[in-house]
């Protein structure tokens, strides 16, 4: 399983809390979809595209408006941000 930094964990939590407020019936399905997509990075770390910040990669979560920003560090995947596609990552 990829390692999630504290900022990425907070990003994910905020996104899921928002979804739960807007539509509690789908939050579990979306959380599962996000987990499956990010876990695929363990097997396929190059799956994402080159990131907008040097040294990062971005995995677009299929059929959802989320981007998982990560880097490969010491042979493992480290998720550094989890953003809605309309957000911008700060360096």
VMD Tcl script that draws the C-alpha trace (Angstrom):
set ca {
  {0.00 0.00 0.00}
  {1.38 3.45 -0.84}
  {2.38 5.69 2.04}
  {0.16 8.74 2.53}
  {1.68 11.92 3.91}
  {-0.29 13.90 6.52}
  {-1.29 16.58 3.96}
  {-2.55 13.88 1.56}
  {-4.50 12.18 4.34}
  {-6.11 15.52 5.24}
  {-6.91 16.17 1.57}
  {-8.62 12.79 1.22}
  {-10.54 13.18 4.46}
  {-11.79 16.63 3.43}
  {-12.92 15.37 0.02}
  {-14.75 12.38 1.50}
  {-16.41 14.54 4.18}
  {-17.65 16.91 1.48}
  {-19.05 14.03 -0.57}
  {-20.71 12.57 2.50}
  {-22.45 15.88 3.25}
  {-23.65 16.19 -0.35}
  {-24.53 12.54 -1.04}
  {-23.97 10.08 1.82}
  {-25.19 7.15 -0.27}
  {-22.14 7.19 -2.55}
  {-19.25 8.02 -0.22}
  {-18.41 4.37 0.51}
  {-18.30 3.49 -3.19}
  {-16.09 6.46 -3.97}
  {-13.72 5.68 -1.08}
  {-13.36 2.11 -2.37}
  {-12.70 3.33 -5.90}
  {-9.99 5.71 -4.64}
  {-8.38 2.96 -2.53}
  {-8.27 0.53 -5.46}
  {-6.78 3.13 -7.81}
  {-4.08 4.23 -5.37}
  {-3.21 0.67 -4.38}
  {-2.51 -0.09 -8.05}
  {0.50 2.23 -7.74}
  {2.29 -0.43 -5.68}
  {2.36 -2.70 -8.72}
  {2.51 0.00 -11.39}
  {4.29 3.06 -9.92}
  {4.69 4.67 -13.35}
  {0.93 4.45 -13.99}
  {0.40 8.18 -13.52}
  {1.47 10.99 -15.80}
  {4.40 13.32 -15.17}
  {3.41 15.80 -12.49}
  {3.25 19.57 -12.81}
  {5.84 19.82 -10.04}
  {9.22 18.33 -10.86}
  {9.80 14.91 -9.32}
  {6.11 14.11 -8.95}
  {3.60 12.03 -10.83}
  {-0.18 12.39 -11.01}
  {-2.71 9.61 -11.07}
  {-6.12 10.70 -12.32}
  {-8.68 8.60 -10.45}
  {-10.85 6.93 -13.14}
  {-14.35 8.40 -13.53}
  {-13.81 10.80 -10.60}
  {-12.60 14.41 -10.50}
  {-9.59 13.62 -8.30}
  {-5.85 13.65 -8.85}
  {-3.48 11.75 -6.62}
  {-0.09 13.48 -6.59}
  {2.74 11.14 -5.66}
  {6.43 10.50 -5.93}
  {8.55 7.41 -5.96}
  {10.88 7.58 -2.99}
  {13.31 4.87 -1.95}
  {11.52 2.25 -4.08}
  {8.07 2.98 -2.67}
  {5.18 5.22 -3.60}
  {4.49 8.22 -1.38}
  {1.23 10.07 -1.93}
  {1.87 13.72 -1.17}
  {-1.46 15.36 -2.10}
  {-4.96 14.30 -3.05}
  {-6.70 17.05 -4.97}
  {-9.93 17.79 -6.76}
  {-9.09 18.42 -10.42}
  {-9.99 22.11 -10.02}
  {-7.39 22.64 -7.28}
  {-3.78 23.55 -7.87}
  {-0.88 21.98 -6.04}
  {1.44 24.39 -4.30}
  {5.15 23.66 -4.34}
}
mol new
graphics top color blue
foreach p $ca { graphics top sphere $p radius 0.5 }
foreach p [lrange $ca 0 end-1] q [lrange $ca 1 end] { graphics top cylinder $p $q radius 0.2 }
display resetview
